[in-house]
Amino acid sequence: MAEQRGLSPSDLQSVRQMFAGARHDVELAVFHRPSIPQAGEEVLSALAQVQTVAPRLRVGMREYRDGETLVERAPAMALFAADGTDLRVRFAGWPTGYEFSTLLATLADAMRGDTALQAATVEALDGLQQDVQIKVFSTPT
């Protein structure tokens, strides 16, 4: 039996439903190092499949260069509005497993222009007086 690559038909249907309320076009800029071409191949294949059911999503490949200011290292992903506005969301590394579903949820929120955060959380974040950088680390299991 051949090994299945990418998302299953049922996964794609779930993704289609997740992006159903999309109103905004977004770009997911994927920063990569060409010296490591095979790294992230499965994630990029899955993102290509996601684009087929999410017409408001554009995945753009960008070669990471020394001195890059948008991301600290590669591989990484950065989220932008269609007009180029930096949405200030970054993913470091290749999101696999649960991290891939977190990426999809983040993309869906950006395309809807909405979030699942509670109103009290949004209010607290709006009250911040300076920029805050939140980093979440995970390890493969």
N, C-alpha and C positions, 0 to 999 in steps of 0.2 A: 504494500500500500504506500502510495506517495505521501510524503509529509506535506501538510497544508501550510502554506505561507500566508501571512496577512490575516485579515479579519474574515470571520465566517459570515455567511449571508444573514444569519440572525443578529450578529454583532452590527453589521452594516444597517440593518433595519432599526436597531436601537439607536445608533448614531443619527440616522435620518430623523427619528423622532426627537432626539435631544436638540437638534438644530432647527426644528420646525418653526419656532417663533423668531428666527433670525431676521433682524431689520437692518443691520449694519455690516458692511464689508470690512474684513480684517485681513491683515497679512501676518503670517507666522514666519519670521525670518529665522532660518536655520543656519547657524554658523558652524562650519566644519573645517577640518584640516584635510586637504587633498592627499596628504602623505599617508593617510589612513583611510583609504576608500571603502573598505568593507565594514568598518565600524558604523553601527547605526542603520545598516541596510534594512533590517526588519522594521524599524521604526519609520524610516522614510517610505517603505512600501506601504505600511499601514496608513500613513498620512496621505499618500497618493490615493488610496482607496477612500479615505474620509472626504477628500476633495470631490469625489464623484457624487456624493450624497449631500454635500454642503457647498452649494454654489457661491456663497458669500465668503468662503475661505480661500485665500491664496497662500500657498506655501512657496516661499522664495529661498533659494539656496544662496548663501553668501560665504565666500572663502574668508576664513579667519586669518588676519594678518597681524603681525607684531604691531603694537601700538593701538589696537582696536579699542575704541572707547565705549561701544554699546554693550559689550559683554566682557567679563574678566578672563575667560578662557573658552576653549572649544573642545568638544562640541557644546553648543548652547543654543537656546531659542529665545527670541524676543518678540513681543506682540505689539503690533502697530495698527492704528485705524487706517482706513482706506486713504485718507488725506495725508498720511505720513506721521500723524501725531503718535508719539511714543506713549503707549499705554502703561509703561513702566512695570511690565510683568516679564520675568525671566525664568527660564528653566535651564539649569546647568546639567550637562550630561545628556544621555539618551533616556527619555522617560519610557520605562518598560513596566509591565505588570500594573500595579495600582497607580503608579505615577502616570501612565498613559491615560488612564481614566480621569485623573486629575487634570491633565492637559486638556482633554476633551471638554470637561466641565468648565474650565476657564475660558476656552474658546467660545463655548455656547453662551456663557455669561456676557462676554464681550460683544458677540454678534446680536444678542438681545438688548444690550445696553442696560442690563439688569444684573442683580446678584442675589444669591440665596441668603445673604447675610441678614440677620435680624435688624430691625430698625434701630434698636438701641446701639448695636455695634456700629452701624453706619454713622449714627450721630456722634459716637465717641471718636471715630476716625476723623470725621469732619472737624472735630474740635482740636486736633493735634496742631501744635504751634510750629513744628519743624518736621522735616522729612524723617521718616523712620524706615530702616531697612530690615526686613524680616527674612531670615534664611531658615529653610526647613531642610534637614538632611535625612536621607534614607539610605539604607544599605540593601543590597540584593539578599533575598532569602532563599 
